[in-house]
C-alpha cells in the first residue's frame, strides 16, 4: 500500500474535491471522526468545513494547516469498506492525528479503489501537531497495515519494463484518457521541443495529437488545448479531451513556457550540427523514403512526415532520442526541408552508379530487405527504466514522491485542476 501526503492552506478545496466525487456517485463518505453529524448522513462542503472552524480559529501561525492523505492499496487487493475504515483509524492514530476531526472518502472512479482522508494539523489549542519524520513513519505504518490486512507489499512490487516504456494510445483498448495521461505527463520532462508542430510530431508517435482552440470566457479571449486520439491511419477518433483534465503541465500556458525554454537551450550548435551530420550521411546513402526512415531509426532518430489530403509532403520533423530533442527539418537548414526531400525522392529509378554507392555504404545483410518504415516509438524510450531505478528508494518504493509513479493516478490531475480553479475564483472575488 502506498500513501501520499499533501499539505495546503485550502481546506475547502480539499473537501470540495472529495465531496464532488460523492455527488457524482464516484465516491462515498466511509466515516467521520469528531465531526458534526447530520441527521441523514449526507453532507455539504460547508457542513464538513464547519467541524474544523474552532481549530482554524485557534490556529496560531501555521500556514499550511490542511492535511490531505490518500491510501492506495495495490489494484489486486480487494479491501472491504470495514477494512478501509479500520486501516484509516489505525493509520491516523499512529501518525498522530487520531484525536483530530477528519473525514474519510472512498474513491472508486478508477480501477484502483483508494481512500482520501482530510483533516487539519493544528489541535484545539491552535498548536501545530509535529510532523517530524512523517513520511518515514507513514511508510512504516503502511508496512504494518500490509501485514495485518494481508495486502500486496509495496516494497515487493517490481515495476515491469513494459510499464516504464511509453506506449502508443490504443483507442480500441478503452480508458483513452488514462492512456493519454500516461504519455503526456512525461514528455516535457524528458524532451525538448520549441513549437506546437514539433510537440505534435512527438505525440504522433503515440497515436495522438493536440490542437489549439480559442474562445471567450466572461468577456475575455481564452486559449486552450484539446487532445485527440488517432487511429492507425493517423485520423482522429472518438471525443477530444481538454488539457485541464491532465493537470497544469499539459496546458497551453505550460507548453508555451517549455517552448521558450527550449528555444534558448537548443541554440547549442553542437547538438544541431551532430544531427545534421547524421541525416546528411544517410541522405547520401539512401534513395527512397522507406530506406531513409529505417536507417535513421537505427541511429535512434524517428522521422515524422506531414502530408496533405492529396498525399503531398509539406513538412518533416526529426525526433532524436539520444539527445531527446525534436527538430523541424527547415530549422536544420534548407537542405533538410520537406521540399528538398520531395525533390530527392521524386525520381524512384535508381541509377547503376547510385546502386554501387549504396552497396558500398550498406552495412546490413543484403539478403534482408528493408521493412515498411516504423512510426512506433523508438526502443530508446526505455531510458525511463534507468530513471525509475534512480528515483526508487532503498526500500524499492517511491514513497517520497507519493509512490504514485507505479500507478496511473489520473485522480491527481483532476484534484490539481480543481484546486487551481478554486484559487482562481478566490482571486477574482478579491
ROSEKOL-970263 format. One record per residue (C-alpha): y, x, z; residue number from 1. Coordinates in nm, 4 decimals, padded with zeros to 6 digits, m for minus. Each point is the difference from the previous one (the first is absolute). Layout:
N
[[Y X Z] NUM]
...
***
This chain:
430
[[00.0000 00.0000 00.0000] 1]
[[00.3451 00.1236 m00.0919] 2]
[[00.3186 m00.0763 00.1919] 3]
[[00.3507 00.0041 m00.1342] 4]
[[00.2985 00.0054 00.2337] 5]
[[00.3513 m00.0838 m00.1156] 6]
[[00.3272 m00.0127 00.1924] 7]
[[00.3261 m00.1657 m00.0987] 8]
[[00.2986 m00.1902 00.1325] 9]
[[m00.0950 m00.3077 m00.2017] 10]
[[m00.2076 m00.2246 00.2267] 11]
[[00.0864 m00.3137 m00.1947] 12]
[[m00.1113 00.1624 m00.3267] 13]
[[m00.3379 00.1024 00.1416] 14]
[[m00.0615 m00.3483 00.1405] 15]
[[00.1228 m00.1728 m00.3160] 16]
[[m00.2205 00.2126 m00.2250] 17]
[[m00.3131 m00.0883 00.1982] 18]
[[00.0910 m00.3633 00.0549] 19]
[[00.0578 m00.0415 m00.3733] 20]
[[m00.3652 00.0934 m00.0508] 21]
[[m00.0920 m00.2809 00.2392] 22]
[[00.2213 m00.2508 m00.1828] 23]
[[m00.1551 00.1022 m00.3343] 24]
[[m00.3498 m00.0377 00.1466] 25]
[[m00.0655 00.3709 m00.0486] 26]
[[m00.0141 00.0692 00.3723] 27]
[[m00.0077 m00.1582 00.3438] 28]
[[00.1028 00.0699 00.3572] 29]
[[m00.3074 00.1138 00.1922] 30]
[[00.1562 00.0310 00.3441] 31]
[[00.3180 00.0497 00.1985] 32]
[[00.0559 00.1914 00.3230] 33]
[[00.2756 m00.0932 00.2462] 34]
[[00.1670 m00.2102 m00.2701] 35]
[[00.1635 m00.3417 00.0384] 36]
[[m00.2630 m00.2461 m00.1226] 37]
[[00.0590 m00.3061 m00.2142] 38]
[[m00.1727 m00.3349 00.0457] 39]
[[m00.1741 00.0057 m00.3383] 40]
[[m00.0648 00.3735 m00.0246] 41]
[[00.2263 00.0257 m00.3045] 42]
[[00.2955 00.2389 00.0045] 43]
[[00.3210 00.0556 m00.1895] 44]
[[00.1441 00.3485 m00.0224] 45]
[[00.2773 m00.1007 00.2405] 46]
[[m00.2508 m00.1263 00.2537] 47]
[[m00.1925 00.3269 m00.0166] 48]
[[00.3154 00.2080 00.0275] 49]
[[00.1191 m00.1984 00.3031] 50]
[[m00.2785 00.1506 00.2132] 51]
[[00.1549 00.3438 m00.0420] 52]
[[00.3619 m00.0981 00.0788] 53]
[[00.0002 00.1078 00.3642] 54]
[[m00.1546 00.3367 m00.0877] 55]
[[00.2561 00.0708 m00.2687] 56]
[[00.2846 m00.1143 00.2261] 57]
[[m00.1135 00.2544 00.2614] 58]
[[m00.0406 00.2763 m00.2606] 59]
[[00.2049 00.3005 00.1020] 60]
[[00.0348 00.2216 m00.3061] 61]
[[m00.3249 m00.0101 m00.1970] 62]
[[00.0932 m00.0411 m00.3676] 63]
[[m00.3447 m00.0557 m00.1537] 64]
[[m00.1291 m00.2534 00.2486] 65]
[[m00.2444 m00.1836 m00.2289] 66]
[[m00.3629 00.1127 m00.0149] 67]
[[m00.2045 m00.1194 m00.2990] 68]
[[m00.3656 00.1052 00.0070] 69]
[[m00.2816 m00.0701 m00.2436] 70]
[[m00.3684 00.0534 00.0766] 71]
[[m00.2098 00.0397 m00.3138] 72]
[[m00.3797 m00.0049 00.0194] 73]
[[m00.2043 00.1215 m00.2949] 74]
[[m00.0373 m00.2664 m00.2741] 75]
[[m00.3753 00.0038 00.0701] 76]
[[00.0530 m00.1049 00.3625] 77]
[[m00.0418 m00.3676 00.0795] 78]
[[00.2190 m00.0615 00.3038] 79]
[[00.0193 m00.3457 00.1603] 80]
[[00.3229 m00.1452 00.1347] 81]
[[m00.1313 00.0409 00.3545] 82]
[[m00.0686 00.3683 m00.0573] 83]
[[00.3424 00.0496 m00.1580] 84]
[[00.1612 m00.1581 00.3071] 85]
[[m00.1984 00.2194 00.2388] 86]
[[00.0792 00.3126 m00.2014] 87]
[[00.3710 m00.0854 m00.0066] 88]
[[00.0089 m00.0522 00.3765] 89]
[[m00.1875 00.3236 00.0722] 90]
[[00.2090 00.1985 m00.2474] 91]
[[00.3320 m00.1215 00.1427] 92]
[[m00.1123 00.0512 00.3584] 93]
[[m00.1154 00.3579 m00.0591] 94]
[[00.3072 00.0865 m00.2086] 95]
[[00.2238 m00.1138 00.2869] 96]
[[00.1273 m00.3331 m00.1288] 97]
[[m00.2463 m00.2360 00.1679] 98]
[[00.2653 m00.1553 00.2242] 99]
[[00.2460 m00.0540 m00.2840] 100]
[[00.0476 m00.3255 m00.1897] 101]
[[m00.1701 00.0311 m00.3372] 102]
[[m00.1437 m00.2114 m00.2785] 103]
[[m00.3095 00.0790 m00.2071] 104]
[[m00.0172 m00.1119 m00.3638] 105]
[[m00.3101 00.0116 m00.2170] 106]
[[00.0545 00.0658 m00.3729] 107]
[[m00.2609 m00.0990 m00.2554] 108]
[[00.2027 00.0095 m00.3234] 109]
[[m00.1735 00.3197 m00.1200] 110]
[[m00.3646 00.1071 00.0011] 111]
[[00.0513 00.2036 00.3185] 112]
[[00.0476 m00.2481 00.2856] 113]
[[00.2188 00.1550 00.2697] 114]
[[00.2330 m00.0873 00.2858] 115]
[[00.3689 00.0615 00.0708] 116]
[[00.1472 00.0179 00.3487] 117]
[[00.3736 m00.0400 00.0678] 118]
[[00.1624 00.0880 00.3323] 119]
[[00.2953 00.1892 00.1490] 120]
[[m00.0021 00.3457 00.1607] 121]
[[00.2363 m00.0747 00.2903] 122]
[[m00.1222 m00.1590 00.3228] 123]
[[00.1604 m00.2789 00.2048] 124]
[[00.2408 00.2506 00.1568] 125]
[[00.1109 00.1256 m00.3407] 126]
[[m00.1758 00.3350 00.0361] 127]
[[m00.1782 00.1460 m00.3002] 128]
[[m00.3771 00.0243 00.0367] 129]
[[m00.1206 00.3549 m00.0579] 130]
[[m00.1327 00.0709 m00.3487] 131]
[[m00.1041 00.3564 00.0730] 132]
[[m00.3000 00.1078 m00.2123] 133]
[[m00.0183 m00.3592 m00.1184] 134]
[[m00.1679 00.0705 m00.3333] 135]
[[m00.2599 00.2243 00.1621] 136]
[[m00.0713 m00.2617 00.2652] 137]
[[m00.0207 m00.2667 m00.2688] 138]
[[m00.2628 00.2025 m00.1858] 139]
[[m00.2055 00.0401 00.3164] 140]
[[00.0188 m00.3734 00.0742] 141]
[[m00.1114 m00.0820 m00.3544] 142]
[[m00.3012 00.2282 00.0358] 143]
[[m00.0941 m00.1761 00.3271] 144]
[[00.0340 m00.3432 m00.1614] 145]
[[m00.2131 00.1121 m00.2950] 146]
[[m00.2800 00.0974 00.2340] 147]
[[00.0266 m00.3115 00.2138] 148]
[[00.0120 m00.2503 m00.2865] 149]
[[m00.2267 00.1987 m00.2332] 150]
[[00.2611 00.0454 m00.2726] 151]
[[m00.0186 00.2466 m00.2875] 152]
[[00.1473 00.3237 00.1443] 153]
[[00.3148 00.1085 m00.1840] 154]
[[m00.0783 00.3663 00.0684] 155]
[[m00.3280 m00.0336 m00.1899] 156]
[[00.1560 m00.1731 m00.2964] 157]
[[m00.0107 00.2309 m00.2965] 158]
[[00.2449 m00.0604 m00.2801] 159]
[[m00.1924 00.0018 m00.3255] 160]
[[00.1371 00.1945 m00.2938] 161]
[[00.0245 m00.3180 m00.2049] 162]
[[00.2336 m00.1469 00.2626] 163]
[[00.2434 00.2871 m00.0367] 164]
[[00.0390 00.0126 m00.3765] 165]
[[00.2374 m00.2360 m00.1747] 166]
[[m00.1815 m00.2792 m00.1825] 167]
[[00.1294 m00.2012 m00.2970] 168]
[[00.0702 m00.3655 00.0736] 169]
[[m00.2871 m00.2274 m00.0997] 170]
[[00.1479 m00.3475 m00.0423] 171]
[[m00.3421 m00.1651 m00.0136] 172]
[[m00.1038 00.1570 00.3314] 173]
[[00.2500 m00.2144 00.1921] 174]
[[00.2466 00.0856 00.2793] 175]
[[00.2353 00.1503 m00.2591] 176]
[[00.2843 00.0302 00.2491] 177]
[[m00.2104 00.2247 00.2219] 178]
[[m00.1078 00.2121 m00.2969] 179]
[[00.3602 00.0516 m00.1132] 180]
[[00.1145 00.0843 00.3530] 181]
[[m00.2706 00.2665 00.0395] 182]
[[00.1467 00.1894 m00.2972] 183]
[[00.3775 m00.0377 00.0127] 184]
[[00.0279 00.0933 00.3658] 185]
[[m00.1079 00.3548 m00.0889] 186]
[[00.1720 00.0745 m00.3315] 187]
[[00.3473 00.0897 00.1297] 188]
[[m00.1537 00.2223 00.2645] 189]
[[m00.1933 00.2115 m00.2475] 190]
[[00.1676 m00.0308 m00.3423] 191]
[[00.3415 00.0791 m00.1419] 192]
[[00.1452 m00.2298 m00.2678] 193]
[[00.3612 m00.0562 m00.0997] 194]
[[00.0149 m00.3426 m00.1605] 195]
[[m00.1635 m00.3414 m00.0067] 196]
[[m00.1586 00.0923 m00.3357] 197]
[[m00.1679 00.3064 00.1513] 198]
[[m00.1071 m00.2026 00.3033] 199]
[[m00.1541 m00.2615 m00.2286] 200]
[[m00.1845 00.2695 m00.1925] 201]
[[m00.1606 00.1062 00.3274] 202]
[[m00.0728 m00.3621 00.0978] 203]
[[m00.1646 m00.0659 m00.3369] 204]
[[m00.2837 00.2350 00.0975] 205]
[[m00.0847 m00.2561 00.2665] 206]
[[00.0259 m00.3124 m00.2162] 207]
[[00.3357 m00.1130 00.1311] 208]
[[00.3664 00.0000 m00.0932] 209]
[[00.3325 m00.0958 00.1537] 210]
[[00.3129 m00.1640 m00.1366] 211]
[[00.3544 m00.0140 00.1237] 212]
[[00.1368 m00.3512 00.0518] 213]
[[00.3570 m00.1105 00.0667] 214]
[[00.1127 m00.3161 00.1728] 215]
[[00.2677 m00.1522 00.2181] 216]
[[m00.0361 m00.0456 00.3743] 217]
[[00.2750 m00.1610 00.2070] 218]
[[00.2482 00.0651 m00.2774] 219]
[[m00.0867 00.3688 m00.0328] 220]
[[m00.1893 00.1689 m00.2822] 221]
[[m00.3314 00.1385 00.1276] 222]
[[m00.2592 00.2197 m00.1696] 223]
[[m00.3660 00.0367 00.0856] 224]
[[m00.3440 00.0865 m00.1340] 225]
[[m00.3061 m00.1987 m00.0967] 226]
[[m00.3450 00.1625 m00.0180] 227]
[[m00.2496 m00.1255 m00.2590] 228]
[[m00.3740 00.0691 m00.0322] 229]
[[m00.1171 00.0976 m00.3500] 230]
[[m00.3277 m00.0595 m00.1783] 231]
[[m00.1965 00.2628 m00.1912] 232]
[[00.2206 m00.0560 m00.3044] 233]
[[00.3139 00.0731 00.1986] 234]
[[00.1174 m00.3629 00.0011] 235]
[[00.1332 m00.1832 00.3050] 236]
[[m00.2423 m00.2320 00.1746] 237]
[[00.0407 m00.2348 00.2940] 238]
[[00.3131 m00.0489 00.2057] 239]
[[00.2522 00.2748 00.0859] 240]
[[00.0595 00.1249 00.3542] 241]
[[00.3425 00.0601 00.1511] 242]
[[00.0591 00.3569 00.1133] 243]
[[00.0950 m00.1279 00.3461] 244]
[[m00.3667 m00.0921 00.0592] 245]
[[m00.0893 00.3699 00.0003] 246]
[[00.2635 00.1274 00.2393] 247]
[[00.3370 00.1679 m00.0373] 248]
[[m00.1406 00.3090 m00.1753] 249]
[[m00.1033 m00.2086 m00.3027] 250]
[[00.3490 m00.1484 m00.0443] 251]
[[00.2450 00.0803 m00.2787] 252]
[[00.2398 00.1553 00.2513] 253]
[[m00.2653 00.2414 00.1288] 254]
[[m00.1109 00.0897 m00.3519] 255]
[[00.3556 00.0702 m00.1148] 256]
[[00.0439 00.2371 00.2928] 257]
[[m00.3263 00.1675 m00.1018] 258]
[[00.1260 00.0306 m00.3601] 259]
[[00.3154 00.1795 00.1120] 260]
[[m00.1919 00.2342 00.2269] 261]
[[m00.2445 00.0896 m00.2775] 262]
[[00.2736 00.0578 m00.2559] 263]
[[00.1299 00.2764 00.2235] 264]
[[m00.3356 00.1544 00.0819] 265]
[[m00.1235 m00.0121 m00.3620] 266]
[[00.2888 00.2107 m00.1208] 267]
[[m00.2396 00.2849 00.0704] 268]
[[m00.0549 00.1594 m00.3436] 269]
[[m00.3277 00.1598 00.1086] 270]
[[m00.1934 m00.3273 00.0301] 271]
[[00.1473 m00.1263 m00.3237] 272]
[[m00.0646 00.3177 m00.1967] 273]
[[m00.3593 00.0256 00.1243] 274]
[[m00.0764 m00.3558 m00.1087] 275]
[[00.1704 00.0515 m00.3382] 276]
[[m00.2090 00.3110 m00.0576] 277]
[[m00.3279 m00.1831 00.0684] 278]
[[00.0936 m00.2961 m00.2219] 279]
[[00.1241 00.2246 m00.2817] 280]
[[m00.3245 00.2004 m00.0058] 281]
[[m00.2110 m00.3155 m00.0172] 282]
[[00.2244 m00.1431 m00.2703] 283]
[[m00.0797 00.3062 m00.2120] 284]
[[m00.3756 m00.0322 00.0440] 285]
[[m00.0408 m00.3779 m00.0428] 286]
[[00.0867 m00.2275 m00.2909] 287]
[[m00.0490 m00.3555 00.1224] 288]
[[00.0849 m00.2111 00.3027] 289]
[[m00.3496 m00.0188 00.1455] 290]
[[m00.0595 00.3739 00.0011] 291]
[[00.3503 00.0672 00.1311] 292]
[[m00.0427 m00.2374 00.2950] 293]
[[m00.3437 00.1271 00.0912] 294]
[[00.1060 00.3640 m00.0073] 295]
[[00.2938 m00.0789 00.2301] 296]
[[m00.2248 m00.1895 00.2396] 297]
[[m00.2063 00.3163 00.0396] 298]
[[00.3212 00.1706 00.1083] 299]
[[00.0672 m00.2713 00.2592] 300]
[[00.2565 m00.1860 m00.2106] 301]
[[m00.0098 m00.3688 m00.0944] 302]
[[00.1858 m00.1187 m00.3109] 303]
[[00.1433 m00.3523 m00.0059] 304]
[[00.1148 m00.1277 m00.3388] 305]
[[00.2138 m00.3122 m00.0428] 306]
[[m00.0278 m00.2045 m00.3177] 307]
[[00.1702 m00.3157 m00.1245] 308]
[[m00.1799 m00.3109 m00.1226] 309]
[[m00.0413 00.1574 m00.3434] 310]
[[m00.1803 00.2994 00.1498] 311]
[[00.2883 00.2400 m00.0653] 312]
[[00.0448 00.2655 00.2687] 313]
[[00.3442 m00.0022 00.1606] 314]
[[m00.0585 00.2033 00.3168] 315]
[[m00.2266 00.2644 00.1528] 316]
[[m00.0264 00.1137 00.3618] 317]
[[m00.1954 00.2862 00.1571] 318]
[[m00.1387 m00.0185 00.3548] 319]
[[m00.0783 00.3444 00.1376] 320]
[[m00.2372 m00.0414 00.2936] 321]
[[00.0138 00.3666 00.0951] 322]
[[00.3742 00.0049 00.0656] 323]
[[m00.0055 m00.3778 00.0685] 324]
[[00.2926 m00.0613 m00.2341] 325]
[[00.0665 m00.2573 m00.2732] 326]
[[00.1951 00.0884 m00.3170] 327]
[[00.1151 m00.2067 m00.2944] 328]
[[m00.0693 00.1979 m00.3148] 329]
[[00.3634 m00.0002 m00.1133] 330]
[[00.1083 00.1528 00.3314] 331]
[[m00.2161 00.3040 m00.0801] 332]
[[00.1636 00.0442 m00.3397] 333]
[[00.0192 m00.1565 m00.3466] 334]
[[m00.3237 00.1712 m00.1005] 335]
[[m00.1801 m00.2091 00.2656] 336]
[[00.1580 m00.3359 m00.0824] 337]
[[m00.1919 m00.2991 m00.1352] 338]
[[00.1547 00.0550 m00.3447] 339]
[[m00.1330 00.3554 m00.0112] 340]
[[m00.3538 m00.1135 00.0818] 341]
[[00.0203 m00.2880 m00.2477] 342]
[[00.0797 00.2452 m00.2764] 343]
[[m00.2706 00.2413 00.1113] 344]
[[m00.2757 m00.2603 00.0121] 345]
[[00.1085 m00.1890 m00.3121] 346]
[[m00.2195 00.2024 m00.2317] 347]
[[m00.3594 m00.0542 00.1190] 348]
[[m00.1527 00.2327 m00.2624] 349]
[[m00.0507 00.3412 00.1557] 350]
[[00.0183 00.2928 m00.2392] 351]
[[m00.2670 00.2705 m00.0092] 352]
[[00.2469 00.2474 00.1433] 353]
[[00.0677 m00.2217 00.2995] 354]
[[m00.3722 m00.0472 00.0502] 355]
[[m00.0447 00.3749 00.0260] 356]
[[00.2755 00.0210 00.2624] 357]
[[m00.1610 m00.2838 00.1911] 358]
[[m00.3408 00.1698 m00.0009] 359]
[[00.1540 00.3229 00.1207] 360]
[[00.1848 m00.1567 00.2914] 361]
[[m00.2597 m00.2568 00.1002] 362]
[[m00.1835 00.0973 00.3185] 363]
[[m00.2295 m00.2967 00.0454] 364]
[[m00.3396 m00.0486 m00.1588] 365]
[[00.0529 m00.0925 m00.3641] 366]
[[m00.3002 m00.2275 00.0094] 367]
[[00.1838 m00.2304 00.2406] 368]
[[00.2609 m00.2189 m00.1636] 369]
[[00.3074 m00.1118 00.1885] 370]
[[m00.0266 m00.3422 00.1555] 371]
[[00.2771 m00.2585 m00.0069] 372]
[[00.3029 00.1119 00.2036] 373]
[[m00.0260 m00.0906 00.3654] 374]
[[00.2851 m00.1984 00.1523] 375]
[[m00.1614 00.0069 00.3427] 376]
[[00.1538 00.1932 00.2891] 377]
[[m00.0873 00.3653 m00.0167] 378]
[[m00.2639 00.1425 00.2325] 379]
[[00.2713 00.2072 00.1645] 380]
[[00.1003 m00.3105 00.1908] 381]
[[m00.2608 00.1081 00.2554] 382]
[[00.2732 00.2152 00.1558] 383]
[[00.0281 m00.2900 00.2416] 384]
[[m00.3265 00.1090 00.1587] 385]
[[00.1500 00.3348 00.0968] 386]
[[00.3124 m00.1594 00.1409] 387]
[[m00.2068 m00.2551 00.1900] 388]
[[m00.2016 00.2735 00.1723] 389]
[[00.3189 00.1802 00.0963] 390]
[[00.1476 m00.3156 00.1534] 391]
[[m00.3089 m00.0846 00.2034] 392]
[[m00.0002 00.0976 00.3635] 393]
[[m00.2690 00.2049 00.1697] 394]
[[m00.1721 m00.3253 00.0903] 395]
[[m00.0229 m00.0913 m00.3672] 396]
[[00.2341 m00.2983 00.0174] 397]
[[00.3663 m00.0325 m00.0874] 398]
[[00.1005 m00.1649 00.3236] 399]
[[00.3519 00.1470 00.0059] 400]
[[00.0750 m00.1705 m00.3308] 401]
[[m00.1468 m00.3254 00.1173] 402]
[[m00.3344 00.0749 m00.1573] 403]
[[00.0789 m00.2470 m00.2739] 404]
[[m00.0473 00.2569 m00.2771] 405]
[[m00.3640 m00.0986 00.0190] 406]
[[00.0841 m00.3599 m00.0871] 407]
[[00.2198 m00.1677 m00.2573] 408]
[[00.2208 m00.1699 00.2560] 409]
[[00.2267 m00.2126 m00.2156] 410]
[[00.1006 m00.1955 00.3092] 411]
[[00.2141 00.2965 00.0977] 412]
[[00.1983 m00.0283 m00.3228] 413]
[[00.0685 m00.3661 00.0714] 414]
[[00.1018 00.0783 00.3559] 415]
[[00.2429 00.2733 m00.1062] 416]
[[00.1557 m00.2246 m00.2609] 417]
[[00.0266 m00.2917 00.2448] 418]
[[00.1791 00.2124 00.2593] 419]
[[00.2216 00.1438 m00.2738] 420]
[[00.1088 m00.3544 m00.0930] 421]
[[00.0669 m00.0827 00.3664] 422]
[[00.2287 00.3053 00.0315] 423]
[[00.1852 m00.0974 m00.3182] 424]
[[00.0604 m00.3517 00.1322] 425]
[[00.1371 00.1360 00.3266] 426]
[[00.2388 00.2311 m00.1846] 427]
[[00.1282 m00.2901 m00.2107] 428]
[[00.0643 m00.2069 00.3148] 429]
[[00.2094 00.2822 00.1467] 430]
***
